[in-house]
Amino acid sequence: MNSEKKENAIDLSYHISDLARSRQTSPLKGLSKYMGRPGVISLAGGLPSAAYFPFSTISGEALVSESFPVSVAEQSSSLSWLWKIFGASSPSKEKTSHLSIPKYPSRPDEVNLSAALQYGTATGLPQLQGFLKDFVDRVYQPAYSDYTTLVHTGNTDGWSRVASTLCNPGEGILTEEWTYPSALASVAPVGIQAVPIAMDKEGMRSDSLRATLEQWDEKVRGIPRPHVMYTVPIGQNPSGATMGLSRKKEIYDICVEYDVIIVEDDPYFFLQEGQYIPKARRVPEVPSTTLDAESRYISSLAPSYLRIDYQGRVVRLDTFSKTIAPGSRLGWFTCNPVFAERLERAGEVSTQAPCGFGQSLITQLLINWKYDGYIRWLRGLGAQYKMRRDYFIDCLLDEFDVKPSVATEGCWTGCDVYVAFSKPPSQGSVMSEKSVALRKPLFSFVPPTSGMFVWLKIHFQSYPSYGDRDETLEMKLWVALAEAGVVLGPGWFFAADIEDSPDGARDGHFRISFSNAELDDLKKATQIFARIVGEFFDTS
Amino acid sequence: MNSEKKENAIDLSYHISDLARSRQTSPLKGLSKYMGRPGVISLAGGLPSAAYFPFSTISGEALVSESFPVSVAEQSSSLSWLWKIFGASSPSKEKTSHLSIPKYPSRPDEVNLSAALQYGTATGLPQLQGFLKDFVDRVYQPAYSDYTTLVHTGNTDGWSRVASTLCNPGEGILTEEWTYPSALASVAPVGIQAVPIAMDKEGMRSDSLRATLEQWDEKVRGIPRPHVMYTVPIGQNPSGATMGLSRKKEIYDICVEYDVIIVEDDPYFFLQEGQYIPKARRVPEVPSTTLDAESRYISSLAPSYLRIDYQGRVVRLDTFSKTIAPGSRLGWFTCNPVFAERLERAGEVSTQAPCGFGQSLITQLLINWKYDGYIRWLRGLGAQYKMRRDYFIDCLLDEFDVKPSVATEGCWTGCDVYVAFSKPPSQGSVMSEKSVALRKPLFSFVPPTSGMFVWLKIHFQSYPSYGDRDETLEMKLWVALAEAGVVLGPGWFFAADIEDSPDGARDGHFRISFSNAELDDLKKATQIFARIVGEFFDTS
């Protein structure tokens, strides 16, 4: 299916950092040919006997892969999804199947608890490796053939290992101007700083990237031109933007030109929700029931950078945190084999293998579901997030008077921006045209197309006492909201450059997550938000 | 029970490395007071709804805590332990109990899968934290009261976090002259080097430690006087030595004097096997059946450094790898709260929390077993290792002519050393006194008192062609053994200073693990070893 794949990636080994270069290769490597040889008795490793592992079997009751409907229409008509959201109150209704991992299975190809709980699975259980390789091949379709998949303990561990493998202290990392704070926190102590690139509705802008690299002056900047990019291209954190194929091609080509490695942190890939359509204009979706529904679904998603990575300069980070559970602490790298070897060594001296209990349960779940079942699960999950996104934006539109507008500057240039005003004092009364025209915007947002978050820009210039730079307005409002019972993500937390926030001090920001709260609470939270914001701006 | 405990440790915060000092404190810390407040709706974090975790329950069949007898005598008389060693062939005989972790338990104090699989358990499940605190208090009895326990993902992760928290690049770490190679591999890339301290039968020598610190000359050594020690005091890897209380006191006092932090990596604490007694003189042990058997057992063990740590300068690393299973990827720090806070931050940007599947299964197991049950399990496990140690040394004594001797120099000074010679050509014949006297020693060893390993010193000066330094003799013999079907740990791998091995080139070393192989294979391996070593030295 990938007849156009290149046979080999180019040699990118010169990107490996000094630290990673000096990591020991396994000293027993040359000796390993004896280790697995039939009949050889190994007394070399410090392995306990599996007889001493106290678990003789572990098992789980797992939801069936079609637990969630694949479209919002299906959900709305049946309402059967409701008990799933409030699963706590009626778990007995859930349809589950049993999976079990015995310490000593009868067939050698089965997942084996005695192996999963032993040392020596730093590259992952063989059955998991096999599943991931097939999954990457069919879903992400890398443009070269000799890519490697390697397990890690979640994307935070993954990024932390990649950063130390590719960056020397005192270097810079290209990233979106608003970004995931932990990614920066993990590299800041070793003197690696963010180099923010401007954003628009698709996330990182290619023209800003080119300008930054083209005009790089080491003397002015104080650090060499960055050769590593950290990006969340789908469900961008915090903005919720989704980057399509053509933008990715533009950025990839610039990275080829300036020899930049792209680290694609993509936890929200399967939470692609598409354009928000207001309730009144929303047409019920008819879920595809054709035989190739799963592959058509995959084709409908914005692709990974891997799809265009003919040189092997993409390190993709996948995680089960959003698709199974955060406590899985399991994910994987997809990258060229040269980087993978160094990343494996980095794992050996820190986390070693991911937990064997989690690995074996998740592997057995994937084996039971099979590829098609897992894709079906992911489709259902994506539909849940789309439903949640729609529900939350609907709530905002209920509580505020929201006007669509097209931004002509800033990070939302070209986007359909929703600008929120206070509602007229009472439902019945009608404001005069004049008073409507005089109203000031409270906040604005672009409905996210992927992920878990709505990114609000609060227009503090509408605040009565707004004058000169007042950096504490964002936190003043944050505290007022928290005191009233709603906690949001404060915007300053997500600035790549906290000293020089992209929107200056004119605007504040909040990141609101619609992923976790019960729907009732989302409704209640928007009502509290409307009341407090109204009071704060005192528009009466 | 710890009335003599000091109220507070001294402030050791100046030991924190530059890197660790600059690690972000959680930016939302000041805001966290709102997070858990009843009635507050949090839309701040990127948490998936627990409704989307596909596991509704996980469960396990776990061995009962008294699965293994507490003494070798009990084992020998009943032989019932045999099926446990060869558990694979008759697992049905194992006595197990069922444990289960539902996503939404009915009681709030129960282990909760929806919480275990969510983000935010970087300090561990509350039930696990509670168990560990009680366990440390009763087993290790720290000499000060405000110590902290904090989970990590195994001692390799633990040590890796400690090293980066306490050491700056270009510093040295005090350690045994023979040591665990991965501990050095994890810090070597950041320019941290081992400073080897001579050993004797209790492991690290206090006089050598004092001499090293006293005579430290930064100009000669090129690095500042070390302020961190990495030590495996029980079941020392590779030597198998056990350090008693009085030696620990000597070393602790020196560390107070020279302000050194002791990192106690202690995975083999519960594998304390005691002195080896040859089969002929071995008296069957009568297991204690008194009510206070478990506490008497704890008192019989060589204590942790924590017992004498009145200043909070010990960072203890515990792991479930040897007591439950290596695939647990779960362990914990015990240390002063100042270090613990920095270690927690280091975890947040790398591994985050240990896997929720493993954490909840292990926590539930410990809850089911209770403290006394877990101690009973550990006693049984220790007896298994004692039995294995005895069995393997018995095998060596069967295959070679072994003479006890007292070493007067080198790392075995003062030990009862077992020196092995080839056996007389046939069982019936008797060697003349003269030929006995002319025999050359093949290898020697000190039976380990704890842990998983026998550390053999091979006397290559007995080798016919031995002349000048021949560094490849160790590996030549290693390959000959491997070709014949026995793989051992090559000695050079364990030298703290590979360039300048403690015993020079006169001797080679092998580390032999008796922890994993079936007893038949241990027997077979010693027979092969005897044949190959005999041929290698060509003593005929």
Interface residues (C-beta under 8 A of the other chain):
Chain A: L19 A20 S22 R23 Q24 P27 L28 L31 Y34 M35 G39 V40 I41 S42 L43 A44 G45 G46 L47 P48 S49 A50 A51 Y52 F53 P54 F55 S56 T57 I58 S59 G60 E61 A62 L63 S67 K84 I85 F86 G87 A88 P91 E94 T96 P102 K103 Y104 S114 A116 L117 Q118 Y119 T121 T153 G154 T156 D157 S160 P181 S182 A185 S186 A188 P189 V190 N237 S321 K322 I324 A325 P326 G327 S328 R329 L330 E348 V349 S350 T351 Q352 A353 P354 C355 G356 F357 G358 Q359 L361 I362 L365 W377 L381 Q384 M452 F453 W478 A482 E483 G485 V486 V487 L488 G489 P490 F493 R511 I512 S513 F514 S515 N516 A517 D521 L522 K524 A525 I528
Chain B: L19 A20 S22 R23 Q24 P27 L28 L31 Y34 M35 G39 V40 I41 S42 L43 A44 G45 G46 L47 P48 S49 A50 A51 Y52 F53 P54 F55 S56 T57 I58 S59 G60 E61 A62 L63 S67 K84 I85 F86 G87 A88 P91 E94 T96 P102 K103 Y104 A116 L117 Q118 Y119 T121 T153 G154 T156 D157 S160 P181 S182 A185 S186 A188 P189 V190 N237 S321 K322 I324 A325 P326 G327 S328 R329 L330 E348 V349 S350 T351 Q352 A353 P354 C355 G356 F357 G358 Q359 L361 I362 L365 W377 L381 Q384 M452 F453 W478 A482 E483 G485 V486 V487 L488 G489 P490 F493 R511 I512 S513 F514 S515 N516 A517 D521 L522 K524 A525 I528
